[in-house]
Amino acid sequence: MTILRRPFQIIRANLGAYLVLNALVYGVLLAGLAVGMLFPELNTSLADGLDEDGTADLVVSLLSNVWLFALTIFGVNVLTVGVLKILLPSLVVPFAGIAFLLHMAFESGVILAPVDETIATVLIPHSVTMVVEFQAYILLALGSYVFAMAWLRPGSVDAPNRRRGYVRGLQRFGWLSLPALVLFVVGAVYEAFSIIYLIPRMLLG
């Protein structure tokens, strides 16, 4: 029961920060969508970048196995975003993970902007993926915030010094990562099934 209760205690204790992060991240994501629609060439440039770095080819190669595709999505979300862009930067520079997440949210919005009818159709089911996965990112961003506050203000977590505050903040980050992992699993499974089974039918229909 502690595994279920402790993360929500941390969220309640930092509810203001959690709500602000939701507004910031989803707001920046929507701003990216708007910019992508206003400047289609920017959308094209970022989308072409996915082709050049092999991301698009990787997706195509995994479409024959929905569970392997879901596992790959989960791994990318956890390692590439959760660990490399949110956790690790936060361990070095306070709040850095939040800044990286906002940048990623903006780019994601630009790439997913409904610049034509096909992308607009794809965006309908994919909007669920965006909400779920970005909620997981927001929980990790809250972990970045809680960690930074414990590090900079150790007294807020009853720590005698910043070293102890660093450790206790990292523990809180770990607790918040648990519901984030659950959301990553849900988002990965839904995204894989929607891309392989749902979106092709919508496009053909």
Summary of the structure (lengths in Angstrom):
residues: 205
radius of gyration: 18.3
end to end distance: 46.2
largest distance: 63.2
contacts: 673
relative contact order: 0.15
helix: 89%
strand: 0%
